[in-house]
């Protein structure tokens, strides 16, 4: 990377943040910043460590995702230059606080800071003046196309980037940086000449975005690692009528390419990747085939059928997997609508009441250890595991408790015997009985009847009918 890749004049965009020549020089020549003080030596060592760490992770991604030599080299180069870029931005107090203290700024100031950062990242990728993608802030709850599902996205046809202030956690600077770097890579994917498929491009962008978040939390003195979901909700409410968000939201809403994932490429988020393994266990217990979450925390089908001794024994004992459960999961995976799953004993809902935004606390156990939330149920959004989730465009939020609820222990079968309900059953019920019918249709109209189709295939007793338990 050379200094010629950067414009060394003062760069000023809307929002009042200026990236000066010193900031650009730090990116190009970090060695010049290391002076003979203990603090500087420590930072220099941390920079060197971060570069090495990033390179190792980049090689892992390249090998794991089959990026080839050129694709892996791209990831390695990103790892080095992004460390330098993040350090430079973190050294610029006004710009750093413009990202980390977003909740204290208005929409115009945040958009200005985001564009300052995005321009630096794009220029590190060799993007020339006049070809820089402008970042537009928007609110996903106000759009009815696929942009309402994204934390951020890049439109190749118009060279515009969009950052969803309800999908990106604007209370955490690291998440803002993640969206910026993720979409900068999406733009770079359109011009770098690499022959990568959709999943490989996503892996490259995901890796870069995640590294940027980690680096920001490491080098920014003001980085927030704890989400302030309530604060972000109020920020979005207070800024919704300002011209910056109205303009960006209008652009996202009117984007003719928004529903074309090959043109507008999203960053899709999930609640907590730490829960993926247990969720896979719950799903695979009763579904035919095997399902796993990929690196983007999206559920994918791995195989059509399970094999092995345990599966054979299950078949003998009459505890078979359900082909219907699998088919319904496949329909949901193929849908362009989101089902977001969380394991949490409590959550919050935000609703509009006589023009006032209210946040209400809820316990998952009060809903039988499992609940499916959609827009017509609670209104504006759900806050779970520290993240606020917009409920626009049929998005479903499924929450199950960490253990079987007391009320679920008393669920009866058709012979009035206890069902011995477990959380795998709870999740199956919420998916096939509520969430999947809501987004793709095809259910019986009654959630218990939907559930019993699965029980009939897995060899369990049928659940006692409840005519009031609709989908």
WOCORQUI-V738303 format. One line per field, one symbol per residue. phi: phi as a letter, one per 40 degrees, with the letter a starting at -180 (. if undefined). psi: psi as a letter, one per 30 degrees, with the letter a starting at -180 (. if undefined). burial: + if it has 24 or more other ideal C-beta (glycine too) atoms within 12 Angstrom, else -. A space follows every 10 residues. Layout:
BEGIN
phi: ???
psi: ???
burial: ???
END
This chain:
BEGIN
phi: .bcccbcccc bbbchgbbcc ccccccccbc ccccbcbccc cccdccccdc ccdccccccd cccccgcgcc cccdcccddc ccdccccccc ccdccdcccc bdccbccccc cccccccdcc cccccgccdg bccccbcabc cbbbbccccb caabbccbfb bbbccbcccc cbdccccccc cdcccdcccc bcgccbcdcc cccccccccc ccccccccbc cbcbbbcbcc cccccccccd cccccccccc cccccccdcb ccbcbcbbbb cacccdcccc cccccbccgb baccccgbcb ccbcacbhcc cccdcccgbc cbccdccccc ccccccbcbb bbbacaabbb bcbfgbcbbb cbbcccbgga abbbcccbhc abbafgbcbc bcfgcbbbbb ccaccdcccb cbccbgcccf cbcccdcdcc cccbccdccb ggcchbcccd ccccdcccgc cccccbcccc c
psi: klfffkjglk kklkfgkkjl eeeeeeeeif fffjlileee eeeeeeeeee eeeeeeeeee eeeeghflee eeeeeeeeee feeeeeeeef fjeeeeffef hefflleeee eeeeeeeeee eeeffgklkf gkkkkkkljf fglgaffffk ellkjeefhk kkjjffekjf fjeeeeeeee eefeeeeeff ffgkikleee eeeeeeeeee eeeeeefefk fgkkfkkiee eeeeeeeffe gleeeeeeee eeegjfgegj ffejkljkll ejfffeeeee eeefefkkak klkafggkkl kelfllllee eeeeeefgil lkeeeeeeee eeeflglkjk kkjkflllkk lkjhfkjkkk klkeffgggk kkklefefce lkjkhgkkkk glhgkkjkkk lflkleeffg klafgglkfh klfeeeeeee effdeeeeff agaffkeeee efeeefffgl kkkkkjffil .
burial: ----+++--- +-+++-++++ --++-+++-+ --+------- --++--+--+ +--++-+++- ++--+-+--- ++-+++++++ ++++++++++ ++-+++++++ +++-++++++ ++++++++++ +++++-+--- -+++++++++ +++-++++++ ++++++--++ ++++++++++ ++++++++++ ++++++++++ -+-+-+---+ ++++++++++ ++++++++++ -+++--++++ +++++++-++ -+-++-+++- +++-+-+++- +-++++++++ ++--++-+++ -+++++++++ +++++++++- +----+---- ---------+ ++-+++++++ +++-++++++ ++++++++++ +-----+-+- -+-++-++++ +++++--+-+ ++++++++++ ++++++++++ +--++--+-- +-------+- ++++++++++ ++++++++++ --++--++++ +++++-++-+ -++-----+- +
END
